[in-house]
Every structure is written in C-alpha cells, then in structure tokens.
C-alpha cells in the first residue's frame, strides 16, 4: 500500500499544536500547584494560633503528642504535616525564637522572652514582647521568606494516640468597653511576691529575680490607676491615649488565646491584664498569679497572637508612653468541642439553665486533653478532681475517652521519681521533685477506677491497674496502727479546703473512711475477699472510735502517752465522708442524717445553726453533701441546694468555682459535676446520635 504524503506545513502545524497542548497541560499543572501552595500558605497564616498554642490547646505536654519547642520557620510543609491526621505520631519543631533575635526581611524579631517571672506556681512563664516593624510578618504574609535556623534530631520516645477530639477554636470577642481612665506611675514599698518569684530553688524551677530581663509584675505594680469613668463603648476599635486604660467585658469567663491588631504612635508598652472577677478594680494578682501580657512597641502596626491560653471575664488594656489603638481584639476559644456534647438542658427554670450553661463551659475549659483542675492557675491533672469530672464526661458525651487517657497516664511510668515506692503522684503528668504527694488523692485513684469499670465495662483496662493498686495498698500497710487505722500519714494529707485540713494528724478519720472505701473497691475489682473483709472491719473501728456523744463524728485523734485521744474537733465535711464511704447510712444513724439534711447546707450560717461544727467548703465537702442527697433520693433538697450553691457563681462569672467565694479559681473542672445531679433530676435530654449541635447556651 502506498503511503499517504503529509505536507511539511501540516507536520509543523501538528507538532506546534502538540507543543501547545503540552504547554497548556504543564501550565495548568503548575497553576494548580501554585494555587494549592497558596491555599496551604493561607492555611499557615490562618492557623498560626493553632501552632503557637499547640502545647496547650492540643496536648499541653500532658497527653498524646510530644512537641519539642525548637527553632524552625513555619512553612507550608509544617502546616500540612499538622493537618495530616494519618501522621498522629510526629515530633514537631516549632519556631518560638526563644530569647533570640532572628533576621527576617532585613528586620529583627524579638519574640518571646523566656527570662520572665512565672505566671503562677504551677504554670509556665508569662509573655513579654518587644515588637519592631516586621515582627511576626510570617504569620500574616505567606510570602515571607523562611529563615534558616539550627535544628537538631530528638530521640523518638513512646507515643500514644490522642483519642480525644480537638478544640473548635471558635472566635469570641469582648462585648463592650465598660470603663476607661488614665494612669500615673510611682515606686512602691513592695510588689506582688509569691514563691514562683522569690522561692526559686533546685527543687522549684524558674528564674531568680536577678536573672530576669523583664519583671512585668513590678512594671504593672508601679502603675497608679485612677477610678476611671463607666462607659458602654463598642470594642471593635479601642483607641487608648498615652497613659490611658480601658476595661473590657467578655460577658462571661472564657478560656482562650488572644489575637489583636496594634497600631502604635511611638515607643511604648501595651499591657494586657486580666482576671475572672473585678473587686472594685481589676487585680491581675488576685489568684496568686501574674495575669499580665507585656507588649513593647515602636511606631507602626502589628498583628499578634499570644503563645498560650488564658482565662478571664475582664480584660484591661493599658497604654504606657504613647497612644495605641487596638483593633479586631479576639479570643480563640480553647475548649472541649461543643459538637461532641450531646446533652441539652430540658427544664423550665431560668436559674437552673444558667447553672447548666456555667457547668458546661466549666467542663469544656477543663477538658482539652485530660481533666484539669483549672485552665488558669495550674492546668494540672489532679486526682480527686478527676473523680467528679469523669462522671460529667459520661453525662455530656456518653463516653469516657478522656477518663481512660487520664487514668492511663498513671499506669505508664515504671516508677515515679521522687515519690515513695507504691505512691501515686497527686497530679500527673508532672514532676514532683520536692517529694510532695497527697496520700488521699492516691486513694481517690482507686475509687475512681472502680466507677470507671461500672461506667465502661472495660475489664481489661482495670485489670492492667491491678499491680499499681496493690503496690499502693502495700505503701499504706506500714501506717496501720494497732487498730488497723492509718496513723501519721506523710506529706500533704488533704481532706477538704476548710478547717478539715488542719485536723489530719495523728489519725485522720476522714482519711481512714476513704481508705476503707479504697480497700472495698479494690476487693470488688479483683475478687479479693481479704480486702473487702478488711474494709468492713475498718469501718466498724472508725464508727466505734470517732463517733462522739454529740452524735457527730470527730475529725481526728492524737497520740498522747501512747494512747489515741479524740481531739474533740468536728467538721461538716467529716460527717459527709462518713456517709459517702458507707461508715453509716440514713437507716443506721437517722438523727445525724436528718440533722445534716435539714439544718446544714448553703444557708446554715445565716440561720445560726450548729456554729460549733466547722463549715464545709465547695471542694469537696459541699459536693459530697449534694452527692448524698442524690444517692438517697432527696430530690427537692438536691434541687434547692443546687440553686443555693451555684446560682450566684453562674451569674457572676458564667463558670463554677473552686471555693464558695471568688478568692481563688472561678473555673474549676470538678465543679461541673452539678450536671451529673441535674441529669438524675431529669433536667437533661440528649441529641440523636450523630446530630451536630452546640451545647445549650454555653457557646
């Protein structure tokens, strides 16, 4: 067959067309890659807050992903790695430029200065910045060139899946500016001082005062604020004159990471001070903390996101030295995601609804990765607190994922440095190099383990705790005296935040009541009749030795001339321990129960009843009281006591407190336990599985 001739021009045209098609394909692929890279770069800018708060909002060194804080530029690859959920076990290096200056686009960034006073005795350093034009430009401009910095290889450790959901990081904004004023400066005879400032030692780590580059607690202490004027101004743009200040109201207590745009007219300092309440004026030191963020500026505009989350209802902005305008002030809410909460308030009582909302927010703020006591001062995973918070998780979510991770932490180490053999840390993960522990909190671990099995049926997990719990019992055995009572317990013996904590030696009957419950729980967990029998005998001994002629239990006995002698001191909380730990029941001791039911409670002091019995506090006496009302079916009294104990808290901060007064933490995780009782009162309903809804009015 004769081949068909194709003219040269046709060949050239076809070849040219093919080249065009190929070029278009390459251009499309390149454009798509650029677009993809742009999206990832935009993601890098939008998620800066997520990166910079990783240690708090994701794992806070407490849980499942180890984050090594090193020096490394944020880039698209790092962001993509963070978002890749198929890579749950990564060691990340994140740029914090700790105490160093890095050249970036011919400017200098002076970022977090770690030579700072501690925020509180349990927390990390406070934040201080010295900003110059171009600072943090890589956070807002995805085209900022990354700066090569030294990195090092870290040895991989043992990593666990997180198992808990991540915070939604919803954006919240102040409701309004409520007061403005002016300030002057003067030296004071003394400034705020606490052990995190002046008691730094080889056992209590931190920077000594002479090592600090900046002491923001002294700088703020030198400020003399005037009374100011009450206002109701919008908070979207906040112009501050030189040496002027403004107070802002978030509407309720929230936990989160601040972000703001700053425009400075010259050289000066912007102070962010904050607190959960205002007593006449805002006091950043009220809770034994330095609630201060110091931002040094020169003339120019800046966008800043803080490195860690804070807790506040009220925020004060103070401009020292020059006029400063703050725009787009916002808080990235760090909390357990509302989309994972299925319980809703179903009652008609407005006060109860406000308490519900406050309890939900309290739970969310304290359950970011594990159970915390509070998201402000300590952020620690304390035992005993967890006993109460774990019940709430089950009520709100129908699951116990956080509880399992929390309890598991205490089983992972082969031993706990600085602690006696068999003893558990009072909070963990943490180091206790001062050798302090709470023996009572170790007992609560065992008691909670018993409830965990009842909630989940996870026999394999509770069996894995057997060796550790029996080691704990072996620790306590040498403290048993001739009566089988624990005597002379070491370290920090903790019964309750009240007079009870002064009545713990030589024999604390409340501690022994809890010990009896621990023995009984372990006996039931592991089918050990010797332990359950020992618990029954101990209960009988406690009843025989500590019940007084007044009909109340005595808190403690003292060893005098070789004999145990009752101190005669009696507290409200000790009576609740007796019922909670099954030393007595309403049937066995009706007079004591009826007296506690009708004559004690939130209004006992105002009625002047039984002043010789020291009152209980919120943690944990009042909670034991309410739990007993629930256990024994006293529904009307429970309803009334819930409103009496918690309405004023919900109205003042929108969260629930550590104590009956607002002198300490006003957002304490265990306090959300009110939801457990509300559920038993029939005040909660639940979404259908899979429904995506927010938690009542909590968001």
Buried (B, 14 or more C-beta within 10 A) or exposed (E): EEEEEEEEEEEEEEEEEEEEEEEEEEEEEEEEEEEEEEEBBEBBBEBBBBBBBBBBBBBBBBBBBBBEBBBBBBBBEBBBEBEEEEEEBBBBBBBBBBEEEBEBBEEEBBBBBBBBBBBBBBBBBBBBBBBBBBBBBBBEBBEBEBBEBEEEEEEEEEEBEBBBBBBBBBEBEBBBBBBBBBBEEEEEEEBBBBBBBEEBEEEEEBBEEEEBEBBBBBBBBBBEBEEBEEEEBEBEEBBBEBBBBBBBBBEBBBBBBBBBBBBBBEEBBBBBBBBBBBEEBBBBBBBBBBBBBBBBBBEBEBBBBBBBBBBBBBBBBBBBBBBBBBBEBBBBBBBBBBBBBBBBBBBEBEBBBBBBBBBBBBBBBBBBBBBBBBBBBBBBBBBBBBBBBBBBBBBBBBBBBBBBBBBBBBEEEEEBEBBEEBBBBBBBBBEBEEEBBBBBBBBBBBBBBBBBBEBBEBEEBBEEBBEBBBBBBEBBEEBBEEBBBBBEBEBBBBBBBBBBBEBBBBBBBBBBBBBBBBBBBBBBBBEBEEBBEBBBBBBEBBBEBBBEEEEBBBBBBBBEEEEBEBBEBBBBBBBBBBBBBBBBEBEEBEEBBEBBBEEBBBEBEEEEBBEEBBBBBBBBBBBBBBBBBBBBEBBEBBBBBBBEBBBBBBEBBBBBBBBBEBBBBBBBBBBBBBBBBBBBBEBBEBBEEEEEEBBBBBB
